[in-house]
Amino acid sequence: MKVADIIEKLDLKVIGGEEGLQNEITGGYTSDLLSDVMGNVDEGDVWITLQTHRNVMAVASLKEVAAVIIVKGLEADENTINQSNDEGIPLLSSEMETFELSGKLYQMLNE
């Protein structure tokens, strides 16, 4: 499954990193603690978080995630969006709560 495949199904908004929409998704990880993500997320995962600052994209790049989804309709700042575009890692937004989005993504990945 590719990042582009989950956008419509999960009603996600693309904020940045459009060039990575064909990234292959191999799993998912949900956490708001950057050190936890650095130690546990796998390459190709979609990372679900409520964090919106630029360091999110630094960790996403370091760990080569497929995409980052920001929950609760929170807004990423301009620096975060610019970093997403520079790295080619999609930065997506959802109005859903973390728990709901994580469950829906889990179901999609295990169909």
Stockholm file with secondary structure:
# STOCKHOLM 1.0

chainA/1-111         MKVADIIEKLDLKVIGGEEGLQNEITGGYTSDLLSDVMGNVDEGDVWITLQTHRNVMAVASLKEVAAVIIVKGLEADENTINQSNDEGIPLLSSEMETFELSGKLYQMLNE
#=GR chainA/1-111 SS CBHHHHHHHTTCEEEECGGGTTCBCCEEEECSCHHHHHHHCCTTEEEEESCCSTHHHHHHHHHTCSEEEECTTCCCCHHHHHHHHHHTCCEEECSSCHHHHHHHHHHHHTC
#=GC SS_cons         CBHHHHHHHTTCEEEECGGGTTCBCCEEEECSCHHHHHHHCCTTEEEEESCCSTHHHHHHHHHTCSEEEECTTCCCCHHHHHHHHHHTCCEEECSSCHHHHHHHHHHHHTC
//
